[in-house]
Amino acid sequence: MGALGDLQAVLDRIGAEMAEAPDRGRVADYIPELARVSDRHFAMAVCTADGACLTTGEADTAFSIQSVSKVFTLAIALGRLGDQLWTRVGREPSGLAFNSVVQLESENGIPRNPFINAGALVVTDAILQGRRPRDVLGEVLRFLREAAGDDDIHINKAVAASEQATGHRNLALAHFMAAHDNLKNPPDLTCGTYFHQCAVEMTTRQLAMAGRFLMGAPGAARLVSPARVRRINALMMTCGHYDGSGEFAYRVGLPGKSGVGGGILAIAPGRASIAVWSPGLNAQGNSQLGTLAIERLTRATGWSVFG
């Protein structure tokens, strides 16, 4: 059996194991539209450096990528602002929940990193400055479509409306940062753009395809420079799973970014872009079975960056 056949066999085995897993975590019930999604879903897709894309499970079912979108808006912001972005947001792990306000108060409205909600709001605010929300969201969709090589990527308006109706904590974070002059647009405008960004729907296959630029795929430099890819991967490793980032690095050993829709994008540099979807979350808000599935994949393939 060839290498691709071996990898497909690994994926099939993981898919079968995840289908039988008894403890699937808990879906994000604080966003009404996400609360309606069954925890029985599972999908995994692996796009390799040689251009193959292998899958298991419901890899062509669309889901809400939520905070996985932060990877792509960070890439856009760095392309637009460069290192100037780091005057408004840090690059250190938070050690606190993704929606915590505690550090903002003690650190004068400067979020600890761009992947916690406060930091992602600053990133969205930065690319929104001087522009209309529809133009920013159009740019995000164009970036995703080009990265994935697929135009069938859209924003779920029902999910966006659901987040807008329940996003009081994000609005509180935005107002707190505005009080420290670290928000340049009205909080409602920044938050509205952010809610729509998080409501992007993609399939697991599309998400793995979109992540190929982060593994250094051929032609990726036209989207994001290699130097910025390295920095994004570093932040994914240290901050991509919030206060579970150390545990993910320990168990999986790859840069990764999670979302409360149950998606995870993980990168094996030079080897593969990996996406997984399982809506049940662990206590830190990361996909429970998704984490387990990628851990089993890296054990089988030896793809951990730590050897």
N, C-alpha and C positions, 0 to 999 in steps of 0.2 A: 504493500500500500504506500502511495506517495505521501509527501508532507501534507498536502491539502486534505487528502483522505484521512490522514491521522488526526488533523485538526477538526475536521467535521465529525469524526467519531467522538472526540473529546466534547465538542459542543452538544452532540446528541445525548451523551451520557449525562452531562450537566443538566440539560433540559429535562430529562426523565427524572433526575433526582429532585429538581426544584418542583416538578409537578406533584411529587409525593410529600413534599416538606410539610410537616404539621404546623409549625410556628411560622406564620407569614408576616408578622408585624401588624401594624395598624395604619389604615389609610389616613390621610390628612383631613380629618373631619371638620377642621375649623374653616375650611374653604368649602362652601356647600356643594359646588360643582365637582370638586375632587372627592367629596365624601360619597358620591354616588358611584364611584368606580370600584369594581370588585377586586378583592385582594387575590383572586385566583389567576390573574393575568401573569404571564412571564414571557420574556423574549430576550434574546441575546444576538448580537451581530458583531462580527470581527472582520475588519477590512485590513488586509495585509499589505506590506510594502510593495509586493509584486502585482497589486491591482485586484486581487480576489476579494470577494465579500461573502463570508459564510455565515449562516444564521441557524438558530433553533427557536422554536416557539412562535409566538405571534409577532414576528419581526416586521410585518407590514400593517400593523394596527397602530393608528396615531394616538399619541398621548400628550399631555401637557408637560413641556420640558421644564417649566418653572425656573429654578435657580441655575440649571445648566446653561441657560441663556446668558448668564453673567460672564462666562468664558468668552463669548462672541462679542458682547458689548465692550469688554475690557480690551479685546484685540482692536476694535474700532477706535476706542478712546486713545489707546497708545499710538495708533497710526495717525490720529488727528492732533494729539497734544504732546506726544512723546513723554519725556521724563517730567514735564511740567505737571502731569497728573499727580505725581507723588507729593506735591506740596499740599494736597487736599485729602489724601488717603494714605494709610501706612501699608506696610508689607509684612506685618508680623501676625502670627496666629493669635486668635482672641482668647481661646480657652473658655469661652462662654457661649451660650445659645446663639443661634443665627440671628435672632430678633431682639437681642438684649440691648437695653439702653444704658446699662451700668457704666461701661467704659467711656461712652460719649460724655458723660457728666464729669468724669475724672480727667479726661484727656481733651477737654475744651472743644468738643464737637468734631474732632478728627477721628474718623473710623479707623479701626485697627488694620483692616485689609479690605480689598475690593470684593470679597466673596460673601462676607456677612451682609445682612440687608442694608445696614446704614452705609457701608462702603459701596455697595452696588447702586444705591440711590445717588451717591456722589458721582459715580461713573456715568450713570444715565443723565444726571444734571449737567455734567461736563459736555457731553455730546449734544445735549439739547440747547445749550446756550446760543441765542441768536437765531434759532430755527423753530419750526413748527413741529409739534409731536408727530404729525402724520409723515413729515419728511424723515424724521429720525427712525420711526418704525419702518418706513419704506427702505431705509438704508440697512437696517438690521435684517429684514427679509431678503434683500438682495445679496447681502453677505452670506447668509445661510444657504440660499439657493445656489450661489456660485460654489461655495465650499462643498456642498453635497452633490452638485451636478444634477439638481432636481428642482424644477420650478413649482412643484406641488407641495409647498410649505406655506402655511397660513397661520393667522392669529384666530383663536377661538373666542369670539366676542362674548359668548355666554360665560366662559371662565373669567375673562377680563372684567365683566360686570360683577361677577360673584366676588372677585378680589376687591374691586372698588367699593363694594357695599360692606365688606368686612375688614378692610385694611387699616383699621384705626391705629394699630401699633406702628405700621410703616409711616403713616401720616405724623404720628408723634415723633418718630425718629427724624423725619424731614423737618418738622417745625423746630426741633431742638437744634439741628444743625444750622437752620436758618438764623436762629438766635445767636449763633456763634459766627455768622457770616460765612458759613461753608456750604451754602446753597445759593445759587445765583438766579434761579427761576422760582416762581411761586410754588410752594410745597404741593398744592393740588395739581399743578401742571407736571412737575417732576414725577409725582407718585402715579398720576394717571398714565404717563408714558411707561413707567416701570411696570405697572400692572399689565399693560398690554404686551410688553416685552416678555414677561413671564408666562403669558397665555399663548405663546407660540406652540403649535402642535406639530410634532414630527413623529415618524415611525422610528423604531429602533434601528432599522437599516439606514434610514436617512441620517440619523444622528451619528452613527459610526462613520458614514461617508463624510459628513461635515467636519468630523474631527481629524481627518487625514492630514491637514496642514500642520497639526501639532505633533505628528510623528515624523515630520520632515519628508512628506511624500513628494515625488517629482512635480515641479511646478508650483509648490506651495509658497515659495517666496513672493509670488505675484500678489498673494493675499496678505501675508504677514512676514516680516523679515526673520531670518533664522535667529538673530539676537533676541528679538521679542518673543519668538516661540519658546526659547529657553527660559525666559523670565516667566512667561505664563505657565509653563509646566512646573517651574519651581513653586509658584504660588498655589497651583493645584495640589502639589504634594503636601505643602505645609498648611494650607488653609481651606482646601476644597471641600472638606467634610466637617467644617465648623469645629465644635468641641469633640468630634470623633475623628479628626484628621490624623492624630497620632496612631489611633487604633487601626485606621485604614492603611496607613503606611506600614505598620507592623505586620498586618495580616496579608495585605495585597502587594505592597511594594511598588506601586505605580502612581504617577500623578493622576488625580481623578477629581471630578466635580459632580456633586449630587444635586438633586432637586426633589422637592416634596411631592411631585407627581410620581415619584418612584423611579425616575431615570438616573443613571450614572453614565458619564462619559469618562473613560480611562484611556491613558496613552502609554503604549510600550514604545519608547522613542526608537525610531529606525525600523520598527517591526510591525506595529499594528495600532489601529484605532479601534477601541472596544466600546460598545454601548450595550447597556442592559436596562430592562424595565421590569419592575415588580412593585406594585403600588403600596404594599405594606411597609411601613417605616419602623425603624428602631427608635429608641428613646432620644437619640440626637437628631432625628428627622431625616435619616438616610435610609435608602432601601435596604431592608433586612436581607432578603434573598438575593438582591443584586450584589451586595457586598460578598455574600457567601459564594455566589457563582463566579465572580471575578477572582476571588481567592483560589477557588479550585482550578480555574483556568491558568493562573500564573504558576501554580504548583505543577500542573501537567506539562506546561510549555517551558518553564524556567525563565519566563519573561520579566520577573522582578528586576528592577534596576539595581537591586542589592545583590544579585547573583543567586 
